[in-house]
Amino acid sequence: MILEGEHIRLRPATRDDLAAYTRWYTDDEFRKYMGPPGDALDALQSPPSDQVQFSVELKDSRLIGFIFITDIRTAHRQCELGLVAIGERDCWDKGYGSEIVRLALSFCFRELNMHQVHVETAEFNERALRCYGAIFPHEQRHRQWVWEDGRFWDEIYFDVTEEEFAAGERPS
Ligand SMILES: CC(C)(COP(=O)(O)OP(=O)(O)OC[C@H]1O[C@@H](n2cnc3c(N)ncnc32)[C@H](O)[C@@H]1OP(=O)(O)O)[C@@H](O)C(=O)NCCC(=O)NCCS
């Protein structure tokens, strides 16, 4: 399934995307935010049954990132935006991340029939905090969860329910 946004589209990820994903993970800052490359590269090559994997393209078909919907639990109607990434750095801070997340949430609620979706990020990822904080109405802090740069950092957990997303609720 292809999800069309205003500036970007989400299309199914394929093994042909592996070279680009691998290149993105050679960037130290990207890896700091994303964690070890195995999570995405292994999943792309052997897709787990509880995931839906999209690659992100600009409208001119340039591949710029990916979003993997993970831990899909149909009994509880919950899932995670487990891997959210714009790999091409010239595409950061242009609002694409917000568009990607909103398209993925719409897919989770309308197509996957989820009730609640969450996403997590470390407190040092200020760009992700701003992006998610403007979309998810609820957040909570898991203290001293991530080891990076010689210290522990908190992890911020964001969530939204189907009713809140449908109502377009924003953080208060
Ligand atoms: C996180 C990511 C998906 C966000 O996408 P994006 O397109 O860059 O973000 P957007 O442009 O939609 O929004 C970013 C917001 O953060 C703000 N921002 C950017 N850098 C910032 C900084 N250093 N400090 C505070 N805010 C910052 C921007 O101004 C923007 O806020 P605004 O909408 O209020 O103006 C993308 O940057 C990315 O993939 N980064 C690398 C990998 C990563 O961190 N993935 C997430 C792992 S949880």
The ligand as a Gaussian input file, in Angstrom:
#p B3LYP/6-31G(d) Opt

LIG

0 1
 C       13.447000      12.853000      14.184000
 C       12.998000      13.129000      12.737000
 C       12.108000      12.003000      12.265000
 C       12.181000      14.422000      12.767000
 O       11.855000      14.731000      11.442000
 P       12.115000      16.208000      10.864000
 O       11.530000      16.274000       9.519000
 O       13.553000      16.522000      10.994000
 O       11.287000      17.043000      11.900000
 P       10.219000      18.184000      11.632000
 O       10.793000      19.192000      10.695000
 O        8.922000      17.546000      11.270000
 O       10.125000      18.775000      13.129000
 C       11.296000      18.972000      13.848000
 C       11.065000      20.000000      14.959000
 O       12.190000      20.044000      15.819000
 C       12.729000      21.345000      15.830000
 N       14.168000      21.169000      16.062000
 C       15.094000      20.811000      15.171000
 N       16.304000      20.755000      15.758000
 C       16.112000      21.076000      17.072000
 C       16.972000      21.217000      18.197000
 N       18.305000      20.983000      18.114000
 N       16.427000      21.568000      19.378000
 C       15.111000      21.787000      19.491000
 N       14.246000      21.677000      18.452000
 C       14.747000      21.330000      17.256000
 C       12.345000      21.953000      14.511000
 O       12.359000      23.376000      14.549000
 C       10.914000      21.406000      14.392000
 O       10.072000      22.074000      15.295000
 P        8.881000      22.979000      14.778000
 O        8.007000      22.094000      13.948000
 O        8.239000      23.404000      16.037000
 O        9.527000      24.072000      13.995000
 C       14.205000      13.292000      11.778000
 O       14.914000      14.467000      12.105000
 C       15.155000      12.124000      11.815000
 O       14.855000      11.085000      11.272000
 N       16.312000      12.282000      12.458000
 C       17.356000      11.249000      12.469000
 C       16.916000       9.917000      13.074000
 C       16.093000      10.091000      14.307000
 O       16.406000      10.859000      15.206000
 N       15.004000       9.310000      14.385000
 C       14.100000       9.301000      15.503000
 C       14.511000       8.267000      16.482000
 S       13.337000       8.141000      17.813000

